């Protein structure tokens, strides 16, 4: 069974790839699963120019981001 499924939000657990180093604060959305590899599109990064970029990466270097509840989302809105 695959570690991730299409639509999952992921983040890096190591610096295997340049864009996933601690500096970039990478998060992405899985758009394709192909065995041990996934294709993800960048949804969050300190490098705004990387947002929307697709990467093919090894799934074992990532973890699932816990989905926020409605309350957590609402509490983080800056008024």
PDB file with one MODEL, atoms N, CA, C and O in Angstrom:
MODEL        1
ATOM      1  N   UNK A   1       0.848  -1.183   0.000  1.00  0.00           N
ATOM      2  CA  UNK A   1       0.000   0.000   0.000  1.00  0.00           C
ATOM      3  C   UNK A   1       0.891   1.242   0.000  1.00  0.00           C
ATOM      4  O   UNK A   1       1.911   1.286   0.687  1.00  0.00           O
ATOM      5  N   UNK A   2       0.497   2.238  -0.769  1.00  0.00           N
ATOM      6  CA  UNK A   2       1.270   3.473  -0.877  1.00  0.00           C
ATOM      7  C   UNK A   2       1.211   4.280   0.413  1.00  0.00           C
ATOM      8  O   UNK A   2       0.213   4.264   1.134  1.00  0.00           O
ATOM      9  N   UNK A   3       2.290   4.976   0.680  1.00  0.00           N
ATOM     10  CA  UNK A   3       2.379   5.802   1.877  1.00  0.00           C
ATOM     11  C   UNK A   3       1.443   7.006   1.793  1.00  0.00           C
ATOM     12  O   UNK A   3       0.888   7.433   2.806  1.00  0.00           O
ATOM     13  N   UNK A   4       1.266   7.550   0.597  1.00  0.00           N
ATOM     14  CA  UNK A   4       0.421   8.726   0.386  1.00  0.00           C
ATOM     15  C   UNK A   4      -0.601   8.445  -0.710  1.00  0.00           C
ATOM     16  O   UNK A   4      -0.486   7.486  -1.472  1.00  0.00           O
ATOM     17  N   UNK A   5      -1.596   9.313  -0.758  1.00  0.00           N
ATOM     18  CA  UNK A   5      -2.587   9.241  -1.830  1.00  0.00           C
ATOM     19  C   UNK A   5      -2.720  10.622  -2.457  1.00  0.00           C
ATOM     20  O   UNK A   5      -2.328  11.624  -1.858  1.00  0.00           O
ATOM     21  N   UNK A   6      -3.263  10.670  -3.641  1.00  0.00           N
ATOM     22  CA  UNK A   6      -3.470  11.941  -4.331  1.00  0.00           C
ATOM     23  C   UNK A   6      -4.325  12.849  -3.448  1.00  0.00           C
ATOM     24  O   UNK A   6      -5.353  12.434  -2.913  1.00  0.00           O
ATOM     25  N   UNK A   7      -3.880  14.086  -3.312  1.00  0.00           N
ATOM     26  CA  UNK A   7      -4.582  15.072  -2.502  1.00  0.00           C
ATOM     27  C   UNK A   7      -3.968  15.292  -1.133  1.00  0.00           C
ATOM     28  O   UNK A   7      -4.264  16.294  -0.481  1.00  0.00           O
ATOM     29  N   UNK A   8      -3.112  14.370  -0.680  1.00  0.00           N
ATOM     30  CA  UNK A   8      -2.464  14.531   0.619  1.00  0.00           C
ATOM     31  C   UNK A   8      -1.536  15.745   0.606  1.00  0.00           C
ATOM     32  O   UNK A   8      -0.923  16.062  -0.413  1.00  0.00           O
ATOM     33  N   UNK A   9      -1.444  16.412   1.747  1.00  0.00           N
ATOM     34  CA  UNK A   9      -0.489  17.497   1.939  1.00  0.00           C
ATOM     35  C   UNK A   9       0.692  16.901   2.700  1.00  0.00           C
ATOM     36  O   UNK A   9       0.518  16.237   3.721  1.00  0.00           O
ATOM     37  N   UNK A  10       1.893  17.149   2.186  1.00  0.00           N
ATOM     38  CA  UNK A  10       3.099  16.544   2.746  1.00  0.00           C
ATOM     39  C   UNK A  10       4.128  17.612   3.090  1.00  0.00           C
ATOM     40  O   UNK A  10       4.072  18.741   2.604  1.00  0.00           O
ATOM     41  N   UNK A  11       5.077  17.217   3.949  1.00  0.00           N
ATOM     42  CA  UNK A  11       6.232  18.069   4.237  1.00  0.00           C
ATOM     43  C   UNK A  11       7.459  17.181   4.351  1.00  0.00           C
ATOM     44  O   UNK A  11       7.364  15.981   4.606  1.00  0.00           O
ATOM     45  N   UNK A  12       8.604  17.801   4.156  1.00  0.00           N
ATOM     46  CA  UNK A  12       9.868  17.071   4.189  1.00  0.00           C
ATOM     47  C   UNK A  12      10.244  16.677   5.608  1.00  0.00           C
ATOM     48  O   UNK A  12       9.964  17.404   6.561  1.00  0.00           O
ATOM     49  N   UNK A  13      10.885  15.514   5.740  1.00  0.00           N
ATOM     50  CA  UNK A  13      11.385  15.079   7.040  1.00  0.00           C
ATOM     51  C   UNK A  13      12.911  15.078   7.067  1.00  0.00           C
ATOM     52  O   UNK A  13      13.517  14.759   8.090  1.00  0.00           O
ATOM     53  N   UNK A  14      13.530  15.437   5.942  1.00  0.00           N
ATOM     54  CA  UNK A  14      14.991  15.535   5.881  1.00  0.00           C
ATOM     55  C   UNK A  14      15.373  16.476   4.743  1.00  0.00           C
ATOM     56  O   UNK A  14      14.509  17.035   4.067  1.00  0.00           O
ATOM     57  N   UNK A  15      16.656  16.638   4.544  1.00  0.00           N
ATOM     58  CA  UNK A  15      17.152  17.550   3.512  1.00  0.00           C
ATOM     59  C   UNK A  15      17.597  16.816   2.244  1.00  0.00           C
ATOM     60  O   UNK A  15      18.538  17.246   1.577  1.00  0.00           O
ATOM     61  N   UNK A  16      16.934  15.729   1.917  1.00  0.00           N
ATOM     62  CA  UNK A  16      17.310  14.919   0.750  1.00  0.00           C
ATOM     63  C   UNK A  16      17.328  15.745  -0.534  1.00  0.00           C
ATOM     64  O   UNK A  16      18.198  15.563  -1.385  1.00  0.00           O
ATOM     65  N   UNK A  17      16.380  16.637  -0.664  1.00  0.00           N
ATOM     66  CA  UNK A  17      16.265  17.479  -1.858  1.00  0.00           C
ATOM     67  C   UNK A  17      16.513  18.929  -1.458  1.00  0.00           C
ATOM     68  O   UNK A  17      16.136  19.347  -0.363  1.00  0.00           O
ATOM     69  N   UNK A  18      17.147  19.694  -2.342  1.00  0.00           N
ATOM     70  CA  UNK A  18      17.460  21.090  -2.049  1.00  0.00           C
ATOM     71  C   UNK A  18      16.222  21.875  -1.599  1.00  0.00           C
ATOM     72  O   UNK A  18      16.284  22.614  -0.617  1.00  0.00           O
ATOM     73  N   UNK A  19      15.110  21.722  -2.303  1.00  0.00           N
ATOM     74  CA  UNK A  19      13.919  22.510  -1.979  1.00  0.00           C
ATOM     75  C   UNK A  19      13.261  22.072  -0.667  1.00  0.00           C
ATOM     76  O   UNK A  19      12.362  22.756  -0.177  1.00  0.00           O
ATOM     77  N   UNK A  20      13.689  20.952  -0.094  1.00  0.00           N
ATOM     78  CA  UNK A  20      13.089  20.494   1.167  1.00  0.00           C
ATOM     79  C   UNK A  20      13.981  20.751   2.369  1.00  0.00           C
ATOM     80  O   UNK A  20      13.711  20.248   3.460  1.00  0.00           O
ATOM     81  N   UNK A  21      15.033  21.521   2.185  1.00  0.00           N
ATOM     82  CA  UNK A  21      15.895  21.834   3.326  1.00  0.00           C
ATOM     83  C   UNK A  21      15.101  22.657   4.338  1.00  0.00           C
ATOM     84  O   UNK A  21      14.075  23.248   4.001  1.00  0.00           O
ATOM     85  N   UNK A  22      15.576  22.690   5.560  1.00  0.00           N
ATOM     86  CA  UNK A  22      14.892  23.415   6.644  1.00  0.00           C
ATOM     87  C   UNK A  22      14.623  24.873   6.262  1.00  0.00           C
ATOM     88  O   UNK A  22      13.623  25.449   6.689  1.00  0.00           O
ATOM     89  N   UNK A  23      15.482  25.452   5.487  1.00  0.00           N
ATOM     90  CA  UNK A  23      15.343  26.860   5.092  1.00  0.00           C
ATOM     91  C   UNK A  23      14.046  27.124   4.322  1.00  0.00           C
ATOM     92  O   UNK A  23      13.399  28.149   4.535  1.00  0.00           O
ATOM     93  N   UNK A  24      13.672  26.221   3.444  1.00  0.00           N
ATOM     94  CA  UNK A  24      12.546  26.469   2.545  1.00  0.00           C
ATOM     95  C   UNK A  24      11.168  26.212   3.151  1.00  0.00           C
ATOM     96  O   UNK A  24      10.170  26.698   2.619  1.00  0.00           O
ATOM     97  N   UNK A  25      11.088  25.464   4.242  1.00  0.00           N
ATOM     98  CA  UNK A  25       9.786  25.171   4.890  1.00  0.00           C
ATOM     99  C   UNK A  25       8.789  24.596   3.881  1.00  0.00           C
ATOM    100  O   UNK A  25       7.624  24.994   3.847  1.00  0.00           O
ATOM    101  N   UNK A  26       9.261  23.661   3.065  1.00  0.00           N
ATOM    102  CA  UNK A  26       8.465  23.082   1.977  1.00  0.00           C
ATOM    103  C   UNK A  26       7.242  22.326   2.465  1.00  0.00           C
ATOM    104  O   UNK A  26       7.313  21.535   3.406  1.00  0.00           O
ATOM    105  N   UNK A  27       6.117  22.584   1.807  1.00  0.00           N
ATOM    106  CA  UNK A  27       4.934  21.727   1.883  1.00  0.00           C
ATOM    107  C   UNK A  27       4.429  21.573   0.462  1.00  0.00           C
ATOM    108  O   UNK A  27       4.568  22.477  -0.363  1.00  0.00           O
ATOM    109  N   UNK A  28       3.843  20.424   0.186  1.00  0.00           N
ATOM    110  CA  UNK A  28       3.333  20.184  -1.148  1.00  0.00           C
ATOM    111  C   UNK A  28       2.080  19.331  -1.123  1.00  0.00           C
ATOM    112  O   UNK A  28       1.728  18.740  -0.102  1.00  0.00           O
ATOM    113  N   UNK A  29       1.420  19.280  -2.258  1.00  0.00           N
ATOM    114  CA  UNK A  29       0.208  18.476  -2.424  1.00  0.00           C
ATOM    115  C   UNK A  29       0.517  17.367  -3.427  1.00  0.00           C
ATOM    116  O   UNK A  29       1.005  17.625  -4.528  1.00  0.00           O
ATOM    117  N   UNK A  30       0.225  16.130  -3.028  1.00  0.00           N
ATOM    118  CA  UNK A  30       0.483  14.972  -3.897  1.00  0.00           C
ATOM    119  C   UNK A  30      -0.510  14.999  -5.063  1.00  0.00           C
ATOM    120  O   UNK A  30      -1.723  15.067  -4.863  1.00  0.00           O
ATOM    121  N   UNK A  31       0.033  14.944  -6.289  1.00  0.00           N
ATOM    122  CA  UNK A  31      -0.843  14.932  -7.457  1.00  0.00           C
ATOM    123  C   UNK A  31      -0.755  13.625  -8.248  1.00  0.00           C
ATOM    124  O   UNK A  31      -1.572  13.368  -9.132  1.00  0.00           O
ATOM    125  N   UNK A  32       0.259  12.792  -7.915  1.00  0.00           N
ATOM    126  CA  UNK A  32       0.391  11.492  -8.571  1.00  0.00           C
ATOM    127  C   UNK A  32       1.229  10.580  -7.691  1.00  0.00           C
ATOM    128  O   UNK A  32       2.210  11.015  -7.089  1.00  0.00           O
ATOM    129  N   UNK A  33       0.840   9.322  -7.619  1.00  0.00           N
ATOM    130  CA  UNK A  33       1.596   8.307  -6.878  1.00  0.00           C
ATOM    131  C   UNK A  33       2.071   7.270  -7.885  1.00  0.00           C
ATOM    132  O   UNK A  33       1.287   6.753  -8.680  1.00  0.00           O
ATOM    133  N   UNK A  34       3.370   6.974  -7.840  1.00  0.00           N
ATOM    134  CA  UNK A  34       3.952   6.009  -8.774  1.00  0.00           C
ATOM    135  C   UNK A  34       4.913   5.123  -7.995  1.00  0.00           C
ATOM    136  O   UNK A  34       6.127   5.325  -8.035  1.00  0.00           O
ATOM    137  N   UNK A  35       4.367   4.141  -7.288  1.00  0.00           N
ATOM    138  CA  UNK A  35       5.192   3.247  -6.467  1.00  0.00           C
ATOM    139  C   UNK A  35       5.833   4.014  -5.331  1.00  0.00           C
ATOM    140  O   UNK A  35       5.140   4.699  -4.578  1.00  0.00           O
ATOM    141  N   UNK A  36       7.163   3.908  -5.194  1.00  0.00           N
ATOM    142  CA  UNK A  36       7.847   4.601  -4.100  1.00  0.00           C
ATOM    143  C   UNK A  36       8.061   6.094  -4.373  1.00  0.00           C
ATOM    144  O   UNK A  36       8.542   6.827  -3.510  1.00  0.00           O
ATOM    145  N   UNK A  37       7.702   6.529  -5.570  1.00  0.00           N
ATOM    146  CA  UNK A  37       7.855   7.946  -5.927  1.00  0.00           C
ATOM    147  C   UNK A  37       6.489   8.614  -6.017  1.00  0.00           C
ATOM    148  O   UNK A  37       5.474   7.980  -6.305  1.00  0.00           O
ATOM    149  N   UNK A  38       6.505   9.915  -5.760  1.00  0.00           N
ATOM    150  CA  UNK A  38       5.286  10.710  -5.874  1.00  0.00           C
ATOM    151  C   UNK A  38       5.607  11.973  -6.658  1.00  0.00           C
ATOM    152  O   UNK A  38       6.754  12.415  -6.715  1.00  0.00           O
ATOM    153  N   UNK A  39       4.582  12.537  -7.253  1.00  0.00           N
ATOM    154  CA  UNK A  39       4.694  13.859  -7.866  1.00  0.00           C
ATOM    155  C   UNK A  39       3.896  14.788  -6.974  1.00  0.00           C
ATOM    156  O   UNK A  39       2.725  14.545  -6.681  1.00  0.00           O
ATOM    157  N   UNK A  40       4.560  15.867  -6.544  1.00  0.00           N
ATOM    158  CA  UNK A  40       3.910  16.827  -5.660  1.00  0.00           C
ATOM    159  C   UNK A  40       4.096  18.223  -6.226  1.00  0.00           C
ATOM    160  O   UNK A  40       5.099  18.521  -6.875  1.00  0.00           O
ATOM    161  N   UNK A  41       3.120  19.066  -5.970  1.00  0.00           N
ATOM    162  CA  UNK A  41       3.187  20.458  -6.377  1.00  0.00           C
ATOM    163  C   UNK A  41       3.388  21.297  -5.119  1.00  0.00           C
ATOM    164  O   UNK A  41       2.697  21.101  -4.120  1.00  0.00           O
ATOM    165  N   UNK A  42       4.325  22.223  -5.170  1.00  0.00           N
ATOM    166  CA  UNK A  42       4.650  23.045  -4.008  1.00  0.00           C
ATOM    167  C   UNK A  42       3.474  23.955  -3.656  1.00  0.00           C
ATOM    168  O   UNK A  42       2.956  24.681  -4.504  1.00  0.00           O
ATOM    169  N   UNK A  43       3.063  23.900  -2.380  1.00  0.00           N
ATOM    170  CA  UNK A  43       1.979  24.758  -1.899  1.00  0.00           C
ATOM    171  C   UNK A  43       2.470  25.768  -0.877  1.00  0.00           C
ATOM    172  O   UNK A  43       1.795  26.761  -0.607  1.00  0.00           O
ATOM    173  N   UNK A  44       3.644  25.520  -0.306  1.00  0.00           N
ATOM    174  CA  UNK A  44       4.198  26.422   0.706  1.00  0.00           C
ATOM    175  C   UNK A  44       5.712  26.355   0.642  1.00  0.00           C
ATOM    176  O   UNK A  44       6.294  25.271   0.601  1.00  0.00           O
ATOM    177  N   UNK A  45       6.351  27.529   0.633  1.00  0.00           N
ATOM    178  CA  UNK A  45       7.808  27.607   0.613  1.00  0.00           C
ATOM    179  C   UNK A  45       8.215  29.038   0.937  1.00  0.00           C
ATOM    180  O   UNK A  45       7.477  29.981   0.648  1.00  0.00           O
ATOM    181  N   UNK A  46       9.388  29.197   1.536  1.00  0.00           N
ATOM    182  CA  UNK A  46       9.892  30.545   1.759  1.00  0.00           C
ATOM    183  C   UNK A  46      10.293  31.196   0.436  1.00  0.00           C
ATOM    184  O   UNK A  46      10.401  32.419   0.349  1.00  0.00           O
ATOM    185  N   UNK A  47      10.512  30.379  -0.587  1.00  0.00           N
ATOM    186  CA  UNK A  47      10.790  30.867  -1.929  1.00  0.00           C
ATOM    187  C   UNK A  47       9.476  30.921  -2.698  1.00  0.00           C
ATOM    188  O   UNK A  47       9.047  29.909  -3.253  1.00  0.00           O
ATOM    189  N   UNK A  48       8.837  32.073  -2.741  1.00  0.00           N
ATOM    190  CA  UNK A  48       7.529  32.187  -3.388  1.00  0.00           C
ATOM    191  C   UNK A  48       7.555  31.748  -4.842  1.00  0.00           C
ATOM    192  O   UNK A  48       6.542  31.278  -5.360  1.00  0.00           O
ATOM    193  N   UNK A  49       8.687  31.893  -5.508  1.00  0.00           N
ATOM    194  CA  UNK A  49       8.774  31.496  -6.913  1.00  0.00           C
ATOM    195  C   UNK A  49       8.654  29.982  -7.090  1.00  0.00           C
ATOM    196  O   UNK A  49       8.378  29.519  -8.197  1.00  0.00           O
ATOM    197  N   UNK A  50       8.855  29.201  -6.026  1.00  0.00           N
ATOM    198  CA  UNK A  50       8.721  27.736  -6.097  1.00  0.00           C
ATOM    199  C   UNK A  50       7.276  27.263  -5.976  1.00  0.00           C
ATOM    200  O   UNK A  50       6.972  26.127  -6.339  1.00  0.00           O
ATOM    201  N   UNK A  51       6.394  28.099  -5.482  1.00  0.00           N
ATOM    202  CA  UNK A  51       5.000  27.695  -5.298  1.00  0.00           C
ATOM    203  C   UNK A  51       4.379  27.406  -6.666  1.00  0.00           C
ATOM    204  O   UNK A  51       4.445  28.219  -7.587  1.00  0.00           O
ATOM    205  N   UNK A  52       3.778  26.225  -6.765  1.00  0.00           N
ATOM    206  CA  UNK A  52       3.192  25.781  -8.024  1.00  0.00           C
ATOM    207  C   UNK A  52       4.114  24.900  -8.852  1.00  0.00           C
ATOM    208  O   UNK A  52       3.712  24.397  -9.901  1.00  0.00           O
ATOM    209  N   UNK A  53       5.355  24.708  -8.390  1.00  0.00           N
ATOM    210  CA  UNK A  53       6.319  23.876  -9.109  1.00  0.00           C
ATOM    211  C   UNK A  53       6.078  22.406  -8.790  1.00  0.00           C
ATOM    212  O   UNK A  53       5.835  22.040  -7.640  1.00  0.00           O
ATOM    213  N   UNK A  54       6.148  21.562  -9.831  1.00  0.00           N
ATOM    214  CA  UNK A  54       5.980  20.116  -9.649  1.00  0.00           C
ATOM    215  C   UNK A  54       7.344  19.458  -9.462  1.00  0.00           C
ATOM    216  O   UNK A  54       8.319  19.810 -10.126  1.00  0.00           O
ATOM    217  N   UNK A  55       7.388  18.496  -8.544  1.00  0.00           N
ATOM    218  CA  UNK A  55       8.597  17.723  -8.295  1.00  0.00           C
ATOM    219  C   UNK A  55       8.241  16.246  -8.219  1.00  0.00           C
ATOM    220  O   UNK A  55       7.200  15.881  -7.672  1.00  0.00           O
ATOM    221  N   UNK A  56       9.103  15.397  -8.767  1.00  0.00           N
ATOM    222  CA  UNK A  56       9.001  13.956  -8.571  1.00  0.00           C
ATOM    223  C   UNK A  56      10.028  13.600  -7.511  1.00  0.00           C
ATOM    224  O   UNK A  56      11.221  13.857  -7.674  1.00  0.00           O
ATOM    225  N   UNK A  57       9.553  13.003  -6.421  1.00  0.00           N
ATOM    226  CA  UNK A  57      10.406  12.751  -5.257  1.00  0.00           C
ATOM    227  C   UNK A  57      10.122  11.363  -4.690  1.00  0.00           C
ATOM    228  O   UNK A  57       9.105  10.745  -5.005  1.00  0.00           O
ATOM    229  N   UNK A  58      11.036  10.888  -3.852  1.00  0.00           N
ATOM    230  CA  UNK A  58      10.856   9.615  -3.170  1.00  0.00           C
ATOM    231  C   UNK A  58       9.996   9.845  -1.927  1.00  0.00           C
ATOM    232  O   UNK A  58      10.310  10.701  -1.100  1.00  0.00           O
ATOM    233  N   UNK A  59       8.926   9.089  -1.800  1.00  0.00           N
ATOM    234  CA  UNK A  59       7.950   9.287  -0.728  1.00  0.00           C
ATOM    235  C   UNK A  59       8.529   9.127   0.667  1.00  0.00           C
ATOM    236  O   UNK A  59       8.048   9.760   1.607  1.00  0.00           O
ATOM    237  N   UNK A  60       9.545   8.300   0.820  1.00  0.00           N
ATOM    238  CA  UNK A  60      10.073   8.031   2.165  1.00  0.00           C
ATOM    239  C   UNK A  60      10.811   9.221   2.778  1.00  0.00           C
ATOM    240  O   UNK A  60      11.266   9.129   3.918  1.00  0.00           O
ATOM    241  N   UNK A  61      10.940  10.320   2.066  1.00  0.00           N
ATOM    242  CA  UNK A  61      11.569  11.529   2.604  1.00  0.00           C
ATOM    243  C   UNK A  61      10.533  12.568   3.047  1.00  0.00           C
ATOM    244  O   UNK A  61      10.870  13.723   3.305  1.00  0.00           O
ATOM    245  N   UNK A  62       9.261  12.138   3.131  1.00  0.00           N
ATOM    246  CA  UNK A  62       8.166  13.053   3.454  1.00  0.00           C
ATOM    247  C   UNK A  62       7.230  12.436   4.479  1.00  0.00           C
ATOM    248  O   UNK A  62       7.212  11.224   4.692  1.00  0.00           O
ATOM    249  N   UNK A  63       6.449  13.314   5.111  1.00  0.00           N
ATOM    250  CA  UNK A  63       5.417  12.863   6.045  1.00  0.00           C
ATOM    251  C   UNK A  63       4.129  13.613   5.743  1.00  0.00           C
ATOM    252  O   UNK A  63       4.132  14.682   5.132  1.00  0.00           O
ATOM    253  N   UNK A  64       3.046  13.029   6.184  1.00  0.00           N
ATOM    254  CA  UNK A  64       1.729  13.623   5.999  1.00  0.00           C
ATOM    255  C   UNK A  64       1.557  14.796   6.956  1.00  0.00           C
ATOM    256  O   UNK A  64       1.906  14.700   8.132  1.00  0.00           O
ATOM    257  N   UNK A  65       1.023  15.891   6.453  1.00  0.00           N
ATOM    258  CA  UNK A  65       0.697  17.036   7.295  1.00  0.00           C
ATOM    259  C   UNK A  65      -0.704  16.813   7.831  1.00  0.00           C
ATOM    260  O   UNK A  65      -1.641  16.585   7.066  1.00  0.00           O
ATOM    261  N   UNK A  66      -0.844  16.880   9.147  1.00  0.00           N
ATOM    262  CA  UNK A  66      -2.149  16.683   9.775  1.00  0.00           C
ATOM    263  C   UNK A  66      -3.110  17.767   9.280  1.00  0.00           C
ATOM    264  O   UNK A  66      -2.811  18.956   9.394  1.00  0.00           O
ATOM    265  N   UNK A  67      -4.243  17.374   8.741  1.00  0.00           N
ATOM    266  CA  UNK A  67      -5.207  18.381   8.289  1.00  0.00           C
ATOM    267  C   UNK A  67      -5.677  19.247   9.461  1.00  0.00           C
ATOM    268  O   UNK A  67      -5.897  18.749  10.566  1.00  0.00           O
ATOM    269  N   UNK A  68      -5.823  20.528   9.206  1.00  0.00           N
ATOM    270  CA  UNK A  68      -6.321  21.428  10.236  1.00  0.00           C
ATOM    271  C   UNK A  68      -7.821  21.286  10.382  1.00  0.00           C
ATOM    272  O   UNK A  68      -8.539  21.033   9.414  1.00  0.00           O
ATOM    273  N   UNK A  69      -8.273  21.453  11.599  1.00  0.00           N
ATOM    274  CA  UNK A  69      -9.712  21.494  11.829  1.00  0.00           C
ATOM    275  C   UNK A  69     -10.209  22.884  11.460  1.00  0.00           C
ATOM    276  O   UNK A  69      -9.411  23.805  11.281  1.00  0.00           O
ATOM    277  N   UNK A  70     -11.501  23.037  11.348  1.00  0.00           N
ATOM    278  CA  UNK A  70     -12.078  24.339  11.055  1.00  0.00           C
ATOM    279  C   UNK A  70     -11.660  25.341  12.122  1.00  0.00           C
ATOM    280  O   UNK A  70     -11.313  26.479  11.807  1.00  0.00           O
ATOM    281  N   UNK A  71     -11.691  24.923  13.375  1.00  0.00           N
ATOM    282  CA  UNK A  71     -11.327  25.817  14.482  1.00  0.00           C
ATOM    283  C   UNK A  71      -9.873  26.284  14.353  1.00  0.00           C
ATOM    284  O   UNK A  71      -9.588  27.470  14.521  1.00  0.00           O
ATOM    285  N   UNK A  72      -8.950  25.355  14.056  1.00  0.00           N
ATOM    286  CA  UNK A  72      -7.547  25.729  13.913  1.00  0.00           C
ATOM    287  C   UNK A  72      -7.364  26.721  12.755  1.00  0.00           C
ATOM    288  O   UNK A  72      -6.591  27.673  12.863  1.00  0.00           O
ATOM    289  N   UNK A  73      -8.064  26.495  11.676  1.00  0.00           N
ATOM    290  CA  UNK A  73      -7.983  27.394  10.526  1.00  0.00           C
ATOM    291  C   UNK A  73      -8.508  28.777  10.903  1.00  0.00           C
ATOM    292  O   UNK A  73      -7.872  29.788  10.605  1.00  0.00           O
ATOM    293  N   UNK A  74      -9.663  28.820  11.554  1.00  0.00           N
ATOM    294  CA  UNK A  74     -10.291  30.083  11.940  1.00  0.00           C
ATOM    295  C   UNK A  74      -9.405  30.847  12.927  1.00  0.00           C
ATOM    296  O   UNK A  74      -9.272  32.066  12.817  1.00  0.00           O
ATOM    297  N   UNK A  75      -8.800  30.150  13.884  1.00  0.00           N
ATOM    298  CA  UNK A  75      -7.967  30.803  14.892  1.00  0.00           C
ATOM    299  C   UNK A  75      -6.685  31.381  14.302  1.00  0.00           C
ATOM    300  O   UNK A  75      -6.093  32.279  14.900  1.00  0.00           O
ATOM    301  N   UNK A  76      -6.241  30.892  13.149  1.00  0.00           N
ATOM    302  CA  UNK A  76      -5.023  31.371  12.530  1.00  0.00           C
ATOM    303  C   UNK A  76      -5.247  32.514  11.538  1.00  0.00           C
ATOM    304  O   UNK A  76      -4.285  33.048  10.985  1.00  0.00           O
ATOM    305  N   UNK A  77      -6.486  32.887  11.313  1.00  0.00           N
ATOM    306  CA  UNK A  77      -6.794  33.981  10.400  1.00  0.00           C
ATOM    307  C   UNK A  77      -6.384  35.292  11.070  1.00  0.00           C
ATOM    308  O   UNK A  77      -6.760  35.568  12.209  1.00  0.00           O
ATOM    309  N   UNK A  78      -5.607  36.090  10.341  1.00  0.00           N
ATOM    310  CA  UNK A  78      -5.181  37.386  10.874  1.00  0.00           C
ATOM    311  C   UNK A  78      -6.211  38.424  10.468  1.00  0.00           C
ATOM    312  O   UNK A  78      -6.500  38.604   9.284  1.00  0.00           O
ATOM    313  N   UNK A  79      -6.751  39.091  11.444  1.00  0.00           N
ATOM    314  CA  UNK A  79      -7.754  40.140  11.159  1.00  0.00           C
ATOM    315  C   UNK A  79      -7.104  41.490  11.054  1.00  0.00           C
ATOM    316  O   UNK A  79      -7.787  42.487  10.820  1.00  0.00           O
TER     317      UNK A  79
ENDMDL
END
